[in-house]
Amino acid sequence: MEDNIEIEIKIDVSISVAEHKIKEEIKKNSIPMNIKPKHIFNAVSQEMGLICPEYSTIRSQIIRNINKQFPPNIKSFDDIPIESEYYKTKRNENFMIFKNTDLIIFQSPFQAYLFSNYHKNIFADGTFYAAPKFSYRLFITRTYVGEFNMFYTTSISILKNKKQSTYEALFKEIKKNANKFRSNTLITTINFHCDFEQEYLTNNASESYNSYLNNIFPNKPLFYKLIYILKEEENLSYNDYQRRTKGNWKKKKQKIFSATDEIKILIENYKNKRYYN
């Protein structure tokens, strides 16, 4: 009997020590979205050795401690702050460019530059899957950079509703922001291909693109988790574009195509899933 009590005491002590070390390990991480429960456990287990409790017994405690590091969850569109430290890219640039009662738009200077310089055809689509619970839809615009034969995201917006005025405000603000990166002529006309209409892209291409979006984002993510993922994806795109611009990727000589031919090429690229976020 005494042996059993002693064993229980040792287990309780080991769990208590593990939980304390877990809290300390979590505090070392400045970005809570990056923390993986199993990684935290492995670090603590390596330090404690054989006396460390099993992962299954303390997993829920690890997750609770990680969640405590997150900013307060956004539960309604009105709760979205106008300013936040999370509204900065990894290069410390402004990421959020506009917010009203129905809409919030994220577009980095890099994305605005792409939009302003490759606005001949802008493709737009959305996903309900990756939209936060309090919102209606996540709406994304992308452009095709011909010299690299690549697609890049040019803006991401969270919509509260599907009112026409919401979409009008979205396109107006994106265009206004992109014009800041044009030294000569302003953007006046843009060919928006919304929802990948049948006229331009096949249903298969649209479905494959939506599948790509849903693989990037978790289902109904927390607001700040979503912003973190968007910034990670933006930084990957930025680095990819910089490498290609500097000549680290071989460029192929391009044939001059008509507008119709260019659309056909875009269709084939989507069919082959040759896109990059």
C-alpha positions as CSV (number, residue, x, y, z in Angstrom):
1,M,0.0,0.0,0.0
2,E,2.8,2.4,1.0
3,D,4.6,1.5,-2.2
4,N,1.6,2.5,-4.2
5,I,1.3,5.8,-2.4
6,E,4.9,6.5,-2.9
7,I,4.6,5.8,-6.7
8,E,1.6,8.1,-7.0
9,I,3.5,10.8,-5.2
10,K,6.4,10.4,-7.6
11,I,4.1,10.6,-10.6
12,D,2.4,13.7,-9.3
13,V,5.8,15.3,-8.6
14,S,7.1,14.4,-12.1
15,I,3.9,15.9,-13.7
16,S,4.2,19.0,-11.7
17,V,7.9,19.4,-12.6
18,A,7.1,18.7,-16.3
19,E,4.3,21.3,-16.3
20,H,6.6,24.0,-14.8
21,K,9.3,23.2,-17.4
22,I,6.7,23.3,-20.2
23,K,5.6,26.8,-19.2
24,E,9.2,28.0,-19.2
25,E,9.8,26.4,-22.6
26,I,6.7,28.0,-24.1
27,K,7.8,31.4,-22.8
28,K,11.0,31.1,-24.8
29,N,8.9,31.2,-28.0
30,S,8.1,34.8,-29.1
31,I,5.6,33.5,-31.7
32,P,2.9,31.2,-30.2
33,M,1.6,30.2,-33.6
34,N,4.9,28.5,-34.2
35,I,4.7,26.3,-31.1
36,K,4.1,22.6,-31.6
37,P,2.9,20.6,-28.5
38,K,5.0,17.6,-29.4
39,H,8.2,19.7,-29.9
40,I,7.7,21.3,-26.4
41,F,7.3,17.9,-24.9
42,N,10.4,16.5,-26.6
43,A,12.5,19.4,-25.3
44,V,11.2,18.9,-21.7
45,S,11.5,15.1,-22.0
46,Q,15.1,15.3,-23.1
47,E,15.9,17.4,-20.0
48,M,13.9,15.3,-17.5
49,G,14.9,11.9,-18.8
50,L,13.1,8.8,-17.5
51,I,11.1,10.7,-14.8
52,C,9.2,12.7,-17.5
53,P,5.6,11.6,-17.7
54,E,4.2,10.3,-21.0
55,Y,3.1,12.7,-23.6
56,S,-0.6,11.6,-23.5
57,T,-0.8,12.6,-19.8
58,I,0.3,16.2,-20.2
59,R,-0.6,17.0,-23.8
60,S,-3.8,18.9,-22.9
61,Q,-1.9,20.9,-20.4
62,I,0.7,21.8,-23.0
63,I,-2.1,23.0,-25.4
64,R,-3.8,25.1,-22.7
65,N,-0.5,26.8,-21.9
66,I,0.2,27.5,-25.5
67,N,-3.3,29.0,-26.0
68,K,-2.7,31.3,-23.1
69,Q,0.0,33.0,-25.1
70,F,-2.4,33.9,-28.0
71,P,-4.0,37.3,-28.1
72,P,-7.7,37.4,-27.2
73,N,-9.8,35.6,-29.9
74,I,-11.8,37.8,-32.2
75,K,-15.5,36.8,-32.0
76,S,-17.1,39.4,-34.2
77,F,-16.2,41.7,-37.1
78,D,-16.6,44.7,-34.8
79,D,-13.9,43.3,-32.5
80,I,-11.2,43.4,-35.2
81,P,-8.7,46.1,-34.1
82,I,-7.7,48.9,-36.5
83,E,-4.1,48.6,-35.3
84,S,-2.2,45.6,-34.2
85,E,1.4,44.4,-33.9
86,Y,0.3,41.4,-36.0
87,Y,-0.4,43.8,-39.0
88,K,3.2,43.8,-39.9
89,T,5.0,41.6,-42.5
90,K,8.1,39.6,-41.6
91,R,10.0,42.6,-43.1
92,N,8.2,44.9,-40.7
93,E,6.1,46.5,-43.4
94,N,2.4,47.4,-43.2
95,F,0.2,44.5,-44.1
96,M,-3.3,45.7,-43.3
97,I,-4.3,48.6,-45.7
98,F,-8.1,49.0,-45.1
99,K,-10.9,48.2,-42.6
100,N,-14.5,49.2,-42.3
101,T,-17.6,47.6,-40.8
102,D,-17.8,45.0,-43.6
103,L,-14.3,44.4,-44.8
104,I,-10.6,44.1,-43.9
105,I,-7.9,44.0,-46.6
106,F,-4.4,42.7,-46.3
107,Q,-1.9,43.7,-49.0
108,S,1.9,44.1,-48.4
109,P,3.9,46.6,-50.4
110,F,5.3,43.7,-52.4
111,Q,1.8,42.5,-53.2
112,A,0.7,46.0,-54.1
113,Y,3.7,46.3,-56.4
114,L,2.7,43.0,-58.2
115,F,-0.8,44.2,-58.5
116,S,0.3,47.6,-60.0
117,N,2.7,46.2,-62.5
118,Y,0.9,43.0,-63.5
119,H,-2.7,44.2,-63.5
120,K,-3.6,43.3,-67.1
121,N,-5.4,40.2,-65.8
122,I,-6.3,39.8,-62.1
123,F,-7.8,36.5,-61.0
124,A,-10.0,36.5,-57.9
125,D,-11.5,33.7,-56.0
126,G,-12.7,33.0,-52.4
127,T,-13.0,30.3,-49.9
128,F,-15.6,29.8,-47.1
129,Y,-13.5,27.0,-45.6
130,A,-10.7,29.3,-44.4
131,A,-12.8,32.2,-43.4
132,P,-13.0,32.9,-39.6
133,K,-16.3,31.9,-38.0
134,F,-17.5,35.5,-37.6
135,S,-17.0,36.3,-41.3
136,Y,-18.6,35.4,-44.6
137,R,-15.7,34.7,-46.9
138,L,-12.0,34.9,-47.5
139,F,-11.4,36.7,-50.8
140,I,-8.1,36.5,-52.7
141,T,-6.7,38.2,-55.8
142,R,-3.8,36.8,-57.8
143,T,-1.8,37.8,-60.8
144,Y,0.2,36.1,-63.5
145,V,3.9,37.1,-63.9
146,G,4.6,36.1,-67.4
147,E,8.4,36.3,-67.4
148,F,8.5,33.8,-64.5
149,N,5.5,31.8,-65.6
150,M,4.2,32.0,-62.1
151,F,1.0,33.1,-60.2
152,Y,1.4,35.3,-57.1
153,T,-1.2,36.5,-54.5
154,T,-1.8,40.2,-54.6
155,S,-4.3,40.7,-51.8
156,I,-6.3,38.8,-49.2
157,S,-9.5,40.1,-47.7
158,I,-11.9,39.0,-45.0
159,L,-15.5,39.8,-45.9
160,K,-18.4,40.1,-43.5
161,N,-21.1,39.7,-46.1
162,K,-21.7,39.4,-49.9
163,K,-23.2,42.9,-50.5
164,Q,-22.2,44.5,-53.7
165,S,-21.0,47.6,-51.8
166,T,-18.5,45.4,-49.9
167,Y,-17.0,44.1,-53.1
168,E,-17.0,47.7,-54.6
169,A,-15.1,49.0,-51.6
170,L,-12.7,46.1,-51.8
171,F,-11.7,46.7,-55.5
172,K,-11.6,50.4,-55.0
173,E,-9.2,50.2,-52.0
174,I,-6.9,47.6,-53.6
175,K,-6.6,49.7,-56.8
176,K,-6.0,52.9,-54.8
177,N,-3.2,51.2,-52.7
178,A,-1.6,49.7,-55.8
179,N,-1.5,53.2,-57.5
180,K,1.0,54.3,-54.8
181,F,3.5,52.1,-56.6
182,R,3.1,53.5,-60.0
183,S,5.3,56.5,-60.9
184,N,3.8,57.4,-64.3
185,T,0.2,56.4,-65.2
186,L,-2.5,55.4,-62.7
187,I,-4.4,52.1,-62.9
188,T,-7.8,52.8,-64.4
189,T,-9.0,49.6,-66.0
190,I,-8.5,46.1,-64.6
191,N,-9.7,42.8,-66.1
192,F,-11.0,41.0,-63.0
193,H,-11.7,37.4,-63.6
194,C,-13.8,36.7,-60.5
195,D,-14.6,33.2,-59.2
196,F,-12.7,31.8,-62.2
197,E,-15.7,32.0,-64.5
198,Q,-16.3,29.3,-67.0
199,E,-15.5,31.8,-69.8
200,Y,-11.9,31.9,-68.7
201,L,-11.1,28.8,-66.6
202,T,-12.4,25.3,-66.5
203,N,-14.3,24.0,-63.4
204,N,-11.4,21.6,-62.8
205,A,-8.9,24.4,-62.6
206,S,-11.1,26.3,-60.2
207,E,-11.6,23.3,-58.0
208,S,-7.8,22.6,-57.9
209,Y,-7.1,26.2,-56.9
210,N,-9.7,26.1,-54.1
211,S,-8.2,22.8,-52.9
212,Y,-4.8,24.5,-52.8
213,L,-6.3,27.3,-50.6
214,N,-8.0,24.9,-48.3
215,N,-4.7,23.0,-47.8
216,I,-2.9,26.2,-46.7
217,F,-5.5,27.3,-44.2
218,P,-7.1,25.4,-41.3
219,N,-10.9,25.1,-41.3
220,K,-12.4,28.3,-39.7
221,P,-9.1,29.5,-38.2
222,L,-8.7,31.9,-35.4
223,F,-8.3,35.4,-36.6
224,Y,-4.7,35.9,-35.5
225,K,-3.7,32.4,-36.6
226,L,-5.1,33.2,-40.1
227,I,-3.1,36.5,-40.2
228,Y,0.1,34.6,-39.2
229,I,-0.4,32.1,-42.0
230,L,-1.1,34.9,-44.5
231,K,2.2,36.6,-43.6
232,E,4.1,33.4,-43.8
233,E,2.8,32.8,-47.3
234,E,3.4,36.4,-48.3
235,N,7.1,36.0,-47.3
236,L,7.5,32.8,-49.2
237,S,6.2,34.6,-52.3
238,Y,8.4,37.6,-51.8
239,N,11.5,35.4,-51.4
240,D,10.6,33.4,-54.5
241,Y,10.1,36.5,-56.6
242,Q,13.4,38.0,-55.4
243,R,15.3,34.9,-56.3
244,R,13.8,34.8,-59.8
245,T,14.4,38.6,-60.3
246,K,18.0,38.2,-59.4
247,G,18.4,35.4,-62.0
248,N,18.6,32.4,-59.7
249,W,16.0,30.9,-61.9
250,K,16.5,30.4,-65.6
251,K,14.2,32.5,-67.8
252,K,12.9,31.1,-71.0
253,K,12.4,33.3,-74.1
254,Q,8.7,34.1,-74.4
255,K,6.7,34.2,-77.6
256,I,4.4,37.1,-78.1
257,F,0.8,35.9,-77.7
258,S,-2.6,37.5,-78.3
259,A,-4.9,38.1,-75.4
260,T,-6.9,35.0,-76.2
261,D,-3.7,32.9,-76.3
262,E,-2.6,34.3,-73.0
263,I,-5.9,33.2,-71.3
264,K,-5.5,29.7,-72.8
265,I,-2.0,29.6,-71.3
266,L,-3.3,30.6,-67.9
267,I,-5.9,27.8,-68.1
268,E,-3.2,25.2,-68.9
269,N,-1.0,26.4,-66.0
270,Y,-3.9,26.0,-63.6
271,K,-4.7,22.5,-64.9
272,N,-1.1,21.6,-64.3
273,K,-1.2,23.2,-60.9
274,R,1.8,25.4,-61.8
275,Y,1.0,28.1,-59.4
276,Y,2.8,29.6,-56.4
277,N,1.3,31.6,-53.5
